Amino acid sequence: MTLTRPPEDWPGLDPEDDGVEYDAEKIAAIAKELREIMKPIGGGGYGTRSGSIQDLSVNGTLSLVTTQLKTVDRWEGGEEFATTLESAERAFLDVYEDVLENFSTAITLVEEGAGTYRVTNIANLGA
């Protein structure tokens, strides 16, 4: 994989030259809002809300379809097709869970960044 780098004149690469300011409170507010946005799809505080991982696991299951496929007479491919569907469903749910986990990690990093800027701002005021 080739790493790409932004152009040398990309705004914000040198905060001092570009006059970039970091507002720790705004960064923390963004992280909080992102957490709220994630609740419906992550299921947090909303039970099995439509589109959540729980909703997909319960209402998007292919178990009835795969059971029917396995019972079709004179179709040797039915069993294999059912197994493929089961694998695909599990893989999709795994990816969904990974995305939710990674997004949560990203939000945590934003929150930690806000804390870092808050401490830096306090230190700068005392200097």
MOFEN-V157788 format. One line per field, one symbol per residue. ss: DSSP state (H for helix, E for strand, C for the rest). phi: phi as a letter, one per 20 degrees, with the letter a starting at -180 (. if undefined). burial: 1 if it has 9 or more other C-alpha atoms within 8 Angstrom, else 0. A space follows every 10 residues. Layout:
BEGIN
ss->???
phi->???
burial->???
END
This chain:
BEGIN
ss->CCCCCCCCCC CCCCHHHHCC CCCHHHHHHH HHHHHHHHHH HHCCCCCCCC CCHHHHHHHC CCHHHHHHHH HCCCCHHHHH HHHHHHHHHH HHHHHHHHHH HHHHHHHHHH HHHHHHHHHH HHHHHHC
phi->.efdcfggef fnfdgffemf dddgffffff ffffffffgf eenfmcmdgg nffffffeed fdffffffff efflcffgff ffffffffff fffffgffff ffffffffff ffffffffff fffffef
burial->0000000000 0000100100 0011001100 1001100111 1111000110 0111111000 1100011011 0000000110 1110110010 0010011001 0001001101 1011101100 0000000
END
